[in-house]
Each structure stands twice: as C-alpha cells, then as structure tokens.
C-alpha cells in the first residue's frame, strides 16, 4: 500500500496529480514547485482504492518507461501500484516491451525487471490475448540480459505456443543452457519447449521449485481483484480464471500430487496440430479437424479444452481409452473400500473431475454409473459426498423403480445410517435430479389432448415427486427441531422449482401431498408459511395457464385435491372459515368437526369476540401477528400524517386488527381505514419485507384482488 503523505501536499484530483507528475518528470528536482512525493502518493492511493482507467494507466506507463528526472524510489512506487481498473490495452503492452533493452533513453534495469513482472501478473487481463504473442520475437531476443532474464523466462513460459517454438530458438536456448548451467527459470522455459518437441530436445531438463513462474504478491492480487469487482467494468480478473480455449496448466505443486495428468501430445513433429498450440476460440475452430489426440485422454476430466474437443469430435477409440483407464482405477478403489481399507487420496480428485466433466456435458459416463452402483453399498456417507450426489443427479431418465432399487435406495440408507446431518443435501440432490429428468423428458406430439402421466417419462417424474413428498413428510415428523430448519428450506426450494417448471405435453403439474402442504402451512416460521403460500400460488397460475379443458389432461381426483388444499389455505388466512370441512370443497386441514367445535368453544370462553376462525387469520395467526401489528402501525401512521390528525387526541388501535375493530375505531375517533384496504396494505408490506408468498397466493387466488 502506498505511504501516507501530508494531505496538504496532494493535488485535488487524479487528473491534476497526473498532470503534475508529467511536469515533474521533465523538471529537475531543485526547480520543482511541488514536492513529487505528495503527487506520487496521491496517484498511488487512488490506484489502490479505485484502480486506474485506461488513459491514466497509459500515461503513467509512458512516464515510467522513459528516462526522466524522477527519482528511482518514485518510479518504483508507481510501478508497484499500477492497478488496472479494466482490461490492459495493447498500447500499454507495446509501450512496456518497447522500453526493454539497452539504450540511453531506457528506464533503469530495476524498473525494466519490475515491468516484466507486472506483465506476467496482469497476463490474464490483457484486452487482446495475442498482444504479447505478436511480440514474442522481441522478448525472446532479450534473454541475454542478465538483469531481466529470470522474469522474462517466466513471462515467455506463459505465452509460448507451438508456433513460437522454432529450430533457431531451440538452438539458442540449448546454447544458453549449456553456457549458464541449470539456471532455474531458463530450464523451465526449455521444459516448455520440450513439451512441444520431445523428440528434438533430448535428455531431461532439471526442474526445481524456482523453475516455475512465481505467484504474484498475494496482497497485490487480492487488491486488484477487489478493485475490478468494485468497478464492475470487466468480468475478468486475476482470480485464476481460464478462458476454456487454452490447455490448462496446474502448476508444479499440484501436478506433482495429481493422478490426472496434464494435456500433452507426444511424438509431435513440426507440422503437428495439437491442443497445446491452441490459444483462442477462432484458432480452435479453424484447426478442429486437424488436431491430434493427446497422449492421455483422461486429462479431459479437468481440462476444458479437451472436453470441448472430445464433445465436438467424438471417437469410439477415445471413449474406449477413457473407459479402460477409469475402470481400472475405480475398480481398485472399490475393492479397497469393500475390504475395509481406506480409499486412495486421489479418489476425491477423480470423482470431482468426473463431476466437473458431467456438469459440462450433462451426460454421466456409463463407467461412473457402474462404479456408483457398487460403491454406494460400501461408502461411508461422508467422504466425497458432494461429488457423489452431484454425479447421481445426472442419472438418465428411466423408470423410477429401477433407479430407486439401484441408486436412490442405497443412497438414502447410507445417509440415514452414517450421516443423518446430510438430509438437507439429499433434498437438494433430488431437486437437481428432478431438473435433469425434466430436461430429458420428451413432449407428446401436438394434436389431440393427451392425458397427463400417459407416457413413461411423465410416470417416472410423478413417481419421483411422490417419493420425495413421502420422504420429506417422514423426515419432518421424525427429526428433532434442531435439524428441521435447513431441511425445511431444502424441501421448499424443491417445490418452488417444481411448481414453476410444468410444461403442457412435456412436464405435468406435479403436486405435493396435502399432508406435507398442511404441515408446512402450520409452521412456527413465517418464512415457511409465506414460501408455502407462494408455491400454491405458482400451482394456481400453472393450472390457469394450462390448455383447457383441464379435465382432458388431469383426473378429477388430482384437481379436487388441489382445490381442497387451495381452499383450506385461503379459508384460514383470508376468510373466517378456518378448519371448516365441506364435501368436495375443503378438508379443513383434516380436522374433525367435533374437534373444531371444542377449540372454538375454548377460545370463545377466553374472549367472546375470539374463535377458531380468527385464530388462523393474518392478524391473529401466532406466526404472522407481529408482522401484522407492524404493518398496521405503518398504515395508521401514514393516515395520521395524511389527514393531519392531532397525534395526542387520535384514538390509536390497541389490539389485533379485524373488520369489527376497524369499524369501532372509526366511530371512536381513530383513523378511517377499510378492512380490504388494511389487508391489501398488509400483503404489500409483508412482500416488501421478503414475505411475498402471501401476496402472490392471494393475487393468484382472488382474481380481482390485484386490481
């Protein structure tokens, strides 16, 4: 971070500071009217806090890259604080490369070395990826400069591609290597060359931890990421991002412990076209049909470029090679787990690689299905849980009974016995599996209305949702309340997705069981009730927008069950008919009439104005009443201000709001607010606070309410 100078010496703005620095750079120190340290600190502080825009960066680089009257300390401080706020332009790159080398007008060798390191650091955010590639010959020609050779080798290691590896450059590198011995950075660059032409460069190159490009200063990296994210002017930063059209290199530390090799094409000749030589999307498309297969295709588990290549150029031979490698490795891991031994530390890497590849292709390899079928029986339910349930979420759409017997049953039993805290993840897994199956479902052909659940795909989806509803209800009734909160959220997330995903002729409207819906509706959490109402609002919209008549697609049992549940929720929150049962109209939350009468009698004994009907409404509901009170207070305050009432004389509402109390309030000197006005205000007020499910449910249920 830049030093702190006296604020009185600092220019008022960045533009003034840069202008002052330009003037100071051409003025001897004794003739300056302004102290240059204050100007430099002002620029560096702005760069640290907000980053430098393209024009300012270009101006500062032009000052740094020429011999000026500025002292070396100021130049070094400026160089260390060149934080770009956006992409680095090609002009900046050309200016820096042009400043390298020997010459009277060149900057000091220390400054040149710092600039080369800066180019290495900002390599990922250079606007034109080919800017440095076009200057490769210039950079390579400076390898004889001792002062910048190490940094230059690191930069060249990043930008070297097959097109850069020429016989004369190989010869020069070999001569330098023989003359200088095992200089680490030079040996690394030679190793890069050998990766492209292993048959030309004989022998082995010595490597050490100093052979590889050093990581940028962590503080500098963190600062530039923060600057660019705050500026929101670019989606790219120095945060280990990869463009997907370049072979992925993991670095020395990770590659030494990785069982998945990096992409290398062996026995390549000068005319070969390899993945290592691809640098951009245009380059990949242009050479797609001429690219040779790399040596070990299992690298596709982690390399995005190889994944794209195998997806666009499918090969039976390549698939066979991958299956052979995976089957051999995974069989060893399964046998170790089956015999009670610990699995290899590399199994995590393989499973995460498989999951990454599956997310990209949306296709689960058959060898992974075979392994999971056997491994789930001996799995401990903890190790690699995210990768395993992630892979299972891509099981192809098929009859539910087959999937349950082979995969889902063993998964549930393992988690229940060995990792009961993971039930929230189980519901999230079912959400992902359902989304995958819905994406794979094939639609009915257009024409005559086809009843829902008439196709195998729709029956499989219905069976999956019915099972999830059963599992959710069972878990909520059996688990202690301490584990319920994340589980309830996962269940609600599942139905929020499901209620908004129906597609006529493809994905039918799939409802939760009424027992589960009623359980959620009577939760002690207002967020849970709100989300449940929102889910039923989504279902109501789905039925309203479905092709008519509904009876041609869904049986009367399904529509009646939905209407019963909808009416029960509506009656409890909006009208005074909570727990009322009526034939083919409402179940009353499965409450027996005799029980409702007893409850009503008990509540009326407490207060003759009170009863079961009010107890479940918005104003009196124990989970919602505090919000209702706050909403009423905001409405009452607004009415007092609007009508200019005397706050000391107005009659304030004392208790829960009802239609009766509002009429009495108006007659006794209180604000004049209608019952419907209050309820609409309450719905909107709760929606503003995040509980929009109540409003969405009422607007979907009562057609003229929104207007």
C-alpha positions in Angstrom: 0.0 0.0 0.0 1.4 3.5 -0.7 2.8 5.6 2.0 0.7 8.4 3.6 1.9 11.9 2.9 0.6 15.2 4.1 -2.8 15.8 2.5 -2.0 19.4 2.0 0.7 18.4 -0.5 -1.7 16.3 -2.5 -3.4 17.5 -5.7 -7.2 17.9 -5.6 -7.9 15.2 -8.2 -6.3 12.3 -10.1 -6.1 14.4 -13.3 -4.3 17.2 -11.5 -1.9 14.7 -9.9 -1.0 13.0 -13.3 -0.6 16.4 -14.9 1.7 17.5 -12.1 3.7 14.2 -12.4 4.2 14.7 -16.1 5.5 18.2 -15.5 7.8 17.0 -12.6 9.2 14.2 -14.8 10.8 16.8 -17.1 11.8 19.2 -14.4 15.0 18.8 -12.3 14.3 18.2 -8.6 15.7 21.6 -7.5 13.5 23.5 -9.9 10.1 21.9 -8.9 7.5 24.0 -7.2 5.6 20.9 -5.9 7.0 18.1 -3.8 6.9 15.0 -6.0 6.3 12.5 -3.1 2.9 14.0 -2.4 1.9 13.7 -6.1 3.1 10.1 -6.3 1.3 9.2 -3.1 -2.0 10.8 -4.3 -1.8 8.8 -7.6 -0.9 5.5 -5.7 -3.7 6.0 -3.2 -6.3 6.5 -5.9 -4.9 3.4 -7.8 -5.1 1.3 -4.6 -8.6 2.4 -3.8 -10.2 2.6 -7.2 -7.8 1.4 -9.9 -6.5 3.3 -12.9 -8.6 3.8 -16.0 -7.1 3.1 -19.4 -5.9 6.6 -20.2 -4.3 7.2 -16.9 -2.6 3.8 -16.9 -1.2 4.6 -20.4 0.1 8.0 -19.3 1.8 6.6 -16.2 3.4 3.8 -18.2 4.7 6.3 -20.7 6.3 8.2 -17.8 7.8 5.1 -16.2 9.2 3.6 -19.4 11.4 6.5 -20.3 14.4 8.1 -18.6 13.1 11.1 -16.6 14.1 13.4 -13.8 12.0 11.4 -11.3 14.0 9.6 -8.6 14.1 5.8 -8.6 12.1 5.5 -5.5 9.1 7.4 -7.0 9.3 5.3 -10.2 9.4 2.0 -8.2 6.5 3.1 -6.1 4.4 4.0 -9.2 5.3 0.6 -10.8 4.2 -1.3 -7.7 0.8 0.5 -7.7 -0.3 0.1 -11.3 -3.7 -1.5 -10.5 -5.7 -1.6 -13.7 -9.4 -0.9 -13.2 -10.3 -2.7 -16.5 -8.6 -4.6 -19.3 -4.9 -3.7 -20.0 -4.8 -2.3 -23.6 -2.4 -3.4 -26.3 -0.8 0.1 -26.3 0.3 -0.3 -22.7 1.8 -3.7 -23.6 3.7 -2.4 -26.6 4.9 0.6 -24.7 6.4 -1.6 -21.9 8.0 -4.1 -24.3 9.5 -1.2 -26.3 11.1 0.1 -23.1 13.1 -3.1 -22.5 16.7 -3.4 -23.5 19.8 -1.3 -23.6 19.7 2.4 -24.6 20.3 5.9 -23.4 16.5 6.7 -23.1 15.6 3.4 -21.5 14.5 3.1 -17.8 16.7 1.6 -15.2 17.3 -2.2 -15.3 15.4 -2.5 -12.0 12.4 -0.7 -13.5 12.6 -2.9 -16.6 12.6 -6.1 -14.4 9.6 -4.8 -12.4 7.7 -4.0 -15.6 8.3 -7.5 -16.9 7.0 -8.9 -13.6 3.9 -6.6 -14.0 3.2 -8.0 -17.5 3.4 -11.5 -16.0 1.0 -10.6 -13.3 -1.6 -8.9 -15.5 -1.3 -11.5 -18.3 -4.9 -12.7 -17.7 -6.5 -9.3 -18.1 -4.7 -8.1 -21.2 -7.5 -7.0 -23.5 -6.0 -8.6 -26.6 -4.8 -12.1 -25.7 -2.5 -12.0 -28.8 -0.7 -8.8 -27.9 2.2 -10.5 -26.2 2.3 -13.3 -28.7 2.9 -10.9 -31.5 5.9 -9.5 -29.6 7.3 -12.9 -28.8 10.4 -12.5 -31.0 11.3 -9.2 -29.4 11.0 -10.6 -25.9 12.9 -13.8 -26.8 15.8 -11.7 -28.2 16.4 -10.1 -24.8 17.2 -13.4 -23.0 20.9 -12.4 -23.0 20.1 -9.6 -20.5 21.0 -10.9 -17.1 19.0 -8.3 -15.2 15.6 -9.3 -16.6 16.3 -12.9 -17.8 14.5 -14.7 -14.9 11.4 -12.6 -15.1 11.5 -12.7 -18.9 11.7 -16.6 -18.9 8.6 -16.7 -16.6 6.7 -14.4 -19.0 7.8 -16.4 -22.1 6.7 -19.6 -20.3 3.2 -18.2 -20.1 2.9 -17.1 -23.7 4.8 -19.8 -25.5 2.8 -21.8 -28.1 3.8 -24.3 -30.7 4.0 -21.6 -33.4 6.7 -19.9 -31.3 8.9 -22.9 -31.0 11.3 -22.6 -33.9 14.5 -24.6 -34.5 16.7 -21.5 -34.2 15.1 -20.7 -30.8 15.6 -24.2 -29.6 19.3 -23.9 -30.6 19.7 -20.6 -28.8 18.0 -22.0 -25.6 20.3 -25.1 -25.6 23.4 -22.9 -26.1 22.3 -20.6 -23.2 21.5 -23.6 -21.0 25.0 -25.1 -21.7 26.7 -21.8 -21.0 24.8 -20.9 -17.9 24.2 -24.3 -16.3 21.0 -25.2 -14.6 19.5 -21.7 -14.3 16.0 -22.5 -12.9 13.9 -20.1 -15.0 15.7 -20.9 -18.2 15.3 -24.6 -17.5 11.6 -24.1 -17.1 11.3 -22.4 -20.5 13.3 -25.2 -22.0 10.9 -27.7 -20.5 8.0 -25.8 -22.1 9.8 -26.2 -25.5 10.4 -29.9 -24.8 6.7 -30.4 -24.2 6.1 -29.3 -27.8 9.0 -31.2 -29.4 10.2 -34.0 -27.1 12.0 -35.8 -29.9 14.1 -32.8 -30.8 15.2 -31.7 -27.3 16.9 -34.8 -26.0 17.7 -35.5 -22.4 15.8 -34.2 -19.3 15.6 -30.7 -18.1 16.3 -30.1 -14.4 13.3 -28.6 -12.5 13.0 -27.1 -9.1 10.5 -25.0 -7.2 12.3 -21.9 -8.6 11.8 -23.2 -12.2 8.2 -22.1 -12.3 6.9 -18.6 -12.5 6.4 -17.2 -9.1 2.9 -16.3 -7.9 2.1 -12.6 -7.8 2.2 -11.0 -4.4 -0.9 -12.2 -2.6 -1.8 -8.7 -1.3 -1.4 -7.3 -4.8 -3.6 -10.0 -6.3 -6.3 -9.5 -3.7 -6.2 -5.8 -4.2 -6.6 -5.9 -8.0 -9.5 -8.4 -7.7 -11.2 -6.1 -5.2 -10.6 -3.1 -7.5 -12.0 -4.8 -10.6 -15.0 -6.3 -8.8 -15.9 -2.9 -7.3 -15.6 -1.1 -10.6 -17.8 -3.7 -12.3 -16.2 -2.8 -15.6 -14.9 -6.2 -16.5 -15.8 -9.8 -15.8 -12.2 -10.9 -15.9 -9.7 -10.5 -13.1 -6.6 -12.1 -11.8 -8.6 -14.7 -9.9 -7.4 -17.9 -11.6 -9.9 -17.7 -14.4 -9.5 -19.7 -17.6 -10.9 -18.9 -21.0 -11.6 -22.5 -21.9 -9.7 -22.3 -25.2 -6.2 -22.9 -23.8 -4.8 -26.1 -22.3 -5.0 -25.9 -18.5 -1.7 -25.9 -16.7 -2.0 -26.6 -12.9 1.5 -25.5 -11.8 4.2 -27.6 -10.1 2.9 -28.2 -6.7 -0.5 -29.6 -7.8 0.8 -31.5 -10.7 3.2 -33.5 -8.5 0.4 -34.9 -6.4 -2.3 -35.2 -9.1 -3.3 -38.5 -10.6 -4.9 -36.8 -13.6 -2.1 -35.8 -16.0 -2.0 -32.5 -17.9 -2.6 -32.5 -21.6 0.5 -33.4 -23.6 0.7 -34.6 -27.2 3.7 -36.9 -27.6 5.6 -37.7 -30.8 4.6 -34.4 -32.3 6.5 -33.0 -35.2 6.8 -29.5 -36.5 3.8 -29.9 -38.7 1.6 -31.4 -36.0 -1.5 -29.5 -34.8 -2.0 -30.1 -31.1 -4.2 -28.8 -28.3 -1.2 -27.2 -26.7 -0.9 -24.9 -29.7 -4.5 -23.6 -29.4 -4.8 -20.2 -27.8 -8.2 -18.7 -28.8 -11.7 -19.8 -29.9 -11.0 -18.8 -33.5 -7.8 -20.9 -33.5 -9.7 -23.9 -32.1 -12.5 -23.7 -34.7 -10.0 -23.2 -37.6 -7.9 -26.3 -36.6 -10.6 -28.5 -35.1 -10.4 -31.2 -37.8 -6.6 -31.4 -37.8 -5.9 -31.6 -34.0 -4.1 -34.8 -32.9 -5.3 -36.7 -29.8 -3.1 -36.0 -26.8 -1.2 -38.8 -25.0 -3.5 -39.5 -22.0 -7.1 -38.7 -22.7 -8.1 -39.0 -19.1 -6.9 -35.4 -18.8 -10.4 -34.4 -20.2 -11.7 -34.7 -16.6 -10.1 -31.4 -15.7 -9.2 -29.7 -19.0 -12.0 -27.6 -20.5 -10.3 -27.5 -24.0 -10.0 -31.3 -24.2 -13.6 -31.6 -23.1 -14.8 -29.4 -25.9 -12.6 -31.3 -28.4 -14.0 -34.8 -27.4 -17.5 -33.4 -27.4 -17.2 -32.0 -30.9 -15.1 -34.8 -32.4 -16.5 -38.0 -30.8 -14.3 -41.0 -31.2 -15.0 -44.7 -30.2 -11.3 -45.2 -29.7 -11.1 -42.2 -27.3 -14.1 -43.4 -25.4 -12.6 -46.9 -25.1 -9.3 -45.5 -23.8 -11.1 -43.3 -21.2 -13.3 -46.2 -20.0 -10.3 -48.5 -19.7 -8.4 -46.1 -17.6 -11.3 -45.3 -15.3 -12.5 -48.9 -14.9 -9.0 -50.0 -13.8 -8.6 -47.2 -11.3 -12.2 -47.2 -9.9 -12.2 -51.0 -9.5 -9.1 -50.7 -7.3 -10.8 -48.1 -5.2 -13.9 -50.1 -4.8 -12.0 -53.2 -3.8 -10.2 -51.2 -1.2 -13.4 -49.8 0.3 -15.1 -53.3 0.1 -12.3 -54.9 2.1 -12.5 -52.2 4.8 -9.3 -50.3 3.7 -9.1 -46.6 3.2 -9.6 -45.4 -0.3 -6.8 -43.5 -2.1 -6.4 -39.8 -1.6 -6.7 -39.5 -5.3 -10.3 -40.8 -5.4 -11.5 -37.4 -4.5 -9.7 -35.9 -7.5 -11.2 -38.5 -9.8 -14.7 -38.1 -8.6 -14.5 -34.3 -8.6 -13.1 -34.5 -12.2 -15.9 -36.8 -13.2 -18.5 -34.4 -11.7 -16.9 -31.4 -13.4 -17.0 -33.2 -16.8 -20.6 -34.4 -16.3 -21.8 -30.9 -15.5 -20.2 -29.7 -18.7 -21.6 -32.4 -21.0 -24.8 -33.2 -19.0 -24.0 -36.9 -19.7 -23.0 -39.3 -17.0 -20.4 -41.8 -18.2 -21.6 -45.4 -18.1 -18.4 -46.4 -16.2 -19.4 -43.9 -13.5 -22.8 -45.5 -13.2 -21.3 -48.9 -12.8 -18.9 -47.8 -10.1 -21.6 -45.9 -8.1 -23.9 -48.8 -8.2 -21.4 -50.9 -6.3 -19.7 -48.2 -4.3 -22.8 -46.8 -2.6 -23.2 -50.1 -0.7 -19.7 -49.7 0.9 -19.5 -45.9 1.0 -19.2 -44.2 4.4 -21.8 -41.5 3.5 -19.3 -38.7 4.3 -16.2 -38.7 2.1 -16.7 -37.0 -1.3 -20.5 -36.6 -0.6 -20.8 -33.5 -2.8 -19.2 -35.2 -5.8 -21.1 -38.4 -5.4 -24.6 -36.9 -5.1 -23.6 -34.5 -7.8 -22.9 -37.4 -10.2 -26.1 -39.2 -9.1 -28.1 -36.1 -10.1 -27.3 -36.9 -13.7 -28.7 -40.4 -13.8 -30.6 -40.7 -17.1 -34.4 -40.5 -17.0 -35.8 -44.1 -16.6 -38.4 -45.9 -14.6 -38.3 -44.7 -11.0 -38.5 -48.2 -9.5 -35.3 -49.2 -11.3 -33.4 -46.1 -10.2 -34.6 -46.4 -6.6 -33.6 -50.1 -6.3 -30.1 -49.5 -7.8 -29.1 -46.0 -6.6 -31.5 -44.0 -4.6 -32.4 -46.7 -2.0 -28.8 -47.4 -1.2 -28.0 -43.7 -1.0 -30.9 -43.0 1.4 -30.0 -45.9 3.6 -26.3 -45.0 3.7 -27.0 -41.4 4.7 -29.6 -42.4 7.3 -27.3 -44.8 9.0 -23.9 -43.0 8.7 -24.6 -39.3 8.0 -28.0 -38.1 9.2 -27.0 -34.5 9.2 -26.9 -34.6 5.4 -30.6 -34.8 4.7 -30.7 -31.2 3.5 -28.2 -32.2 0.9 -30.3 -35.2 0.0 -33.3 -32.9 -0.8 -31.0 -30.6 -2.8 -29.8 -33.7 -4.7 -33.4 -34.6 -5.5 -34.0 -31.1 -6.8 -31.1 -31.4 -9.2 -32.2 -34.9 -10.3 -35.7 -33.7 -11.0 -34.4 -30.8 -13.1 -32.3 -33.1 -15.1 -35.1 -35.5 -15.7 -37.5 -32.7 -16.7 -34.9 -31.5 -19.2 -34.7 -35.1 -20.7 -38.5 -35.6 -20.8 -39.8 -35.9 -24.4 -43.0 -34.0 -25.2 -46.3 -35.5 -26.5 -46.8 -34.8 -30.2 -49.2 -31.9 -30.9 -52.8 -32.6 -31.7 -55.4 -34.4 -29.7 -55.2 -33.7 -25.9 -53.2 -36.4 -24.2 -53.9 -37.2 -20.5 -51.0 -36.4 -18.1 -48.9 -39.3 -16.9 -49.7 -41.3 -20.1 -46.0 -41.5 -21.1 -43.2 -43.5 -19.4 -41.2 -40.2 -18.8 -44.2 -38.5 -17.1 -44.9 -41.5 -14.9 -41.2 -41.6 -13.9 -41.4 -37.9 -12.9 -44.6 -38.4 -11.0 -43.1 -41.4 -9.1 -40.0 -39.4 -8.2 -42.1 -36.5 -6.9 -44.4 -38.8 -4.9 -41.3 -40.4 -3.3 -39.8 -37.1 -2.4 -43.1 -35.9 -0.9 -43.2 -39.1 1.2 -39.5 -38.8 2.3 -40.0 -35.1 3.2 -43.0 -35.7 5.3 -41.3 -38.6 7.1 -38.2 -36.5 7.8 -40.2 -33.6 9.2 -42.1 -35.8 11.5 -39.2 -37.8 12.8 -36.2 -35.4 13.0 -35.7 -33.1 16.0 -36.5 -29.4 15.5 -32.7 -28.5 15.6 -32.2 -30.2 12.3 -35.5 -29.1 10.7 -34.6 -25.5 9.6 -32.1 -26.4 6.8 -34.3 -29.4 5.8 -37.4 -27.3 5.5 -35.6 -24.8 3.4 -34.4 -27.6 1.0 -37.9 -29.1 0.8 -39.4 -25.7 0.0 -36.7 -25.0 -2.6 -37.6 -28.3 -4.3 -41.3 -27.4 -4.6 -40.6 -23.8 -5.6 -38.7 -25.2 -8.6 -41.3 -27.9 -9.3 -44.3 -25.5 -9.1 -42.8 -23.3 -11.7 -41.5 -25.9 -14.1 -44.6 -27.5 -15.6 -44.8 -27.6 -19.4 -48.0 -28.8 -21.2 -47.4 -32.1 -23.1 -43.9 -32.5 -21.5 -43.8 -31.9 -17.8 -47.1 -32.4 -16.0 -48.2 -30.3 -13.0 -46.9 -32.4 -10.1 -48.4 -31.6 -6.6 -47.1 -32.2 -3.1 -49.1 -34.4 -0.8 -51.7 -32.5 1.2 -50.2 -33.8 4.4 -46.9 -32.2 3.6 -48.5 -28.9 2.5 -50.7 -28.7 5.6 -47.6 -29.4 7.8 -45.7 -26.5 6.2 -48.7 -24.2 6.4 -48.9 -24.6 10.1 -45.2 -24.0 10.7 -44.0 -21.7 13.5 -41.9 -19.8 10.9 -43.5 -17.0 8.9 -41.0 -17.5 6.1 -42.0 -21.2 5.8 -45.7 -20.2 5.6 -45.0 -17.5 3.1 -43.0 -19.8 0.8 -45.7 -22.5 1.0 -48.3 -20.0 0.0 -46.1 -18.8 -2.8 -45.7 -22.4 -4.0 -49.5 -22.9 -4.1 -49.8 -19.5 -5.9 -47.4 -20.9 -8.6 -49.5 -24.0 -8.9 -52.7 -21.9 -9.3 -51.0 -19.9 -12.1 -49.9 -23.2 -13.8 -53.5 -24.5 -13.8 -54.8 -21.2 -15.0 -52.4 -21.1 -18.0 -52.8 -24.7 -18.9 -54.7 -25.6 -22.1 -58.4 -26.2 -21.5 -60.4 -28.1 -20.6 -58.3 -29.3 -17.6 -60.4 -32.4 -17.3 -58.9 -33.7 -20.6 -55.5 -33.8 -19.1 -55.9 -34.4 -15.3 -58.2 -36.7 -13.4 -60.9 -35.3 -11.1 -59.0 -36.7 -8.1 -56.0 -34.5 -8.8 -57.8 -31.3 -9.5 -60.2 -31.8 -6.5 -57.2 -32.5 -4.1 -55.5 -29.3 -5.3 -58.7 -27.2 -5.0 -59.3 -28.6 -1.5 -55.8 -27.6 -0.4 -56.0 -24.2 -2.0 -59.4 -23.5 -0.4 -58.2 -24.6 3.1 -55.2 -22.2 3.0 -57.4 -19.4 1.7 -60.0 -20.0 4.3 -57.5 -20.0 7.1 -55.7 -16.8 6.2 -58.3 -14.6 4.4 -61.8 -15.6 5.5 -63.3 -16.8 8.8 -63.7 -20.4 7.8 -60.5 -22.0 9.2 -60.8 -25.8 9.8 -64.2 -25.9 8.1 -64.8 -29.1 6.3 -67.2 -29.4 3.4 -67.9 -32.2 0.9 -65.8 -31.8 -2.3 -64.9 -28.2 -1.2 -62.4 -28.3 1.8 -60.8 -30.8 4.1 -60.4 -28.3 6.9 -56.7 -29.4 7.3 -58.2 -32.9 8.2 -59.6 -31.5 11.4 -62.6 -33.3 12.7 -65.7 -31.1 13.1 -66.1 -32.1 16.7 -62.5 -31.0 17.5 -63.1 -27.7 15.7 -66.2 -27.1 17.8 -64.3 -27.9 21.0 -61.5 -25.5 20.1 -63.9 -22.8 19.2 -65.8 -23.1 22.5 -62.5 -23.0 24.4 -61.3 -19.8 22.6 -64.7 -18.1 23.0 -64.6 -18.7 26.7 -61.3 -16.7 26.8 -62.8 -13.8 24.8 -66.3 -13.8 23.3 -65.0 -11.9 20.3 -62.4 -14.6 19.7 -62.6 -18.0 18.0 -61.1 -20.6 15.7 -61.9 -18.5 12.5 -59.9 -15.6 13.7 -57.1 -17.6 15.2 -55.6 -18.6 11.8 -56.2 -15.3 10.1 -53.4 -12.8 9.1 -53.9 -10.6 12.1 -54.2 -13.3 14.8 -52.0 -16.1 13.4 -49.3 -16.6 16.0 -46.6 -16.8 13.3 -47.8 -13.7 11.5 -49.4 -11.4 14.1 -46.2 -9.5 14.9 -45.7 -8.6 11.3 -49.4 -7.7 11.0 -49.1 -5.4 14.0 -46.1 -3.6 12.5 -47.9 -3.3 9.1 -50.9 -1.8 10.8 -48.8 0.7 12.7 -47.2 1.9 9.5 -50.6 2.3 7.9 -52.0 4.1 10.9 -49.0 6.5 11.0 -49.5 7.2 7.3 -53.2 8.0 7.7 -52.5 10.3 10.7 -49.9 12.3 8.7 -52.0 12.3 5.5 -55.1 13.7 7.3 -53.2 15.9 9.7 -54.7 14.4 12.8 -53.6 15.5 16.3 -51.4 12.6 17.5 -52.3 13.4 21.1 -56.1 13.3 20.5 -56.4 10.5 18.0 -57.6 7.1 19.2 -54.9 4.6 18.5 -55.8 1.0 17.7 -55.0 -1.2 20.7 -55.0 -4.8 19.5 -55.2 -7.3 16.6 -57.0 -5.8 13.6 -60.3 -7.2 12.5 -63.2 -5.9 10.5 -65.1 -5.3 13.7 -62.3 -3.4 15.4 -61.8 -1.2 12.4 -65.4 -0.1 12.4 -65.3 0.6 16.1 -62.1 2.5 15.7 -63.6 4.9 13.2 -66.6 5.6 15.4 -64.3 6.3 18.4 -62.0 8.9 17.0 -59.5 6.7 15.2 -58.3 6.7 11.6 -60.7 5.6 9.0 -59.4 2.5 7.3 -61.4 -0.1 5.5 -60.9 -3.9 6.1 -59.9 -4.6 2.5 -57.6 -1.6 2.5 -55.8 -2.9 5.6 -55.5 -6.4 4.2 -54.0 -5.2 0.9 -51.6 -3.0 2.8 -50.6 -6.0 4.9 -49.9 -8.1 1.9 -47.8 -5.5 0.2 -46.0 -4.6 3.4 -45.0 -8.2 4.1 -43.9 -8.6 0.4 -41.6 -5.6 0.8 -40.1 -7.4 3.9 -39.4 -10.5 1.9 -42.6 -12.5 2.6 -44.1 -12.1 -0.8 -45.7 -15.6 -0.8 -48.8 -14.3 0.9 -49.4 -11.6 -1.7 -48.6 -14.0 -4.6 -51.0 -16.6 -3.3 -53.9 -14.1 -2.8 -53.4 -12.4 -6.1 -53.4 -15.8 -7.9 -56.5 -17.0 -5.9 -58.7 -13.9 -5.9 -58.8 -12.6 -9.5 -60.0 -9.0 -8.8 -57.8 -8.5 -5.7 -54.8 -7.2 -7.5 -56.8 -4.6 -9.3 
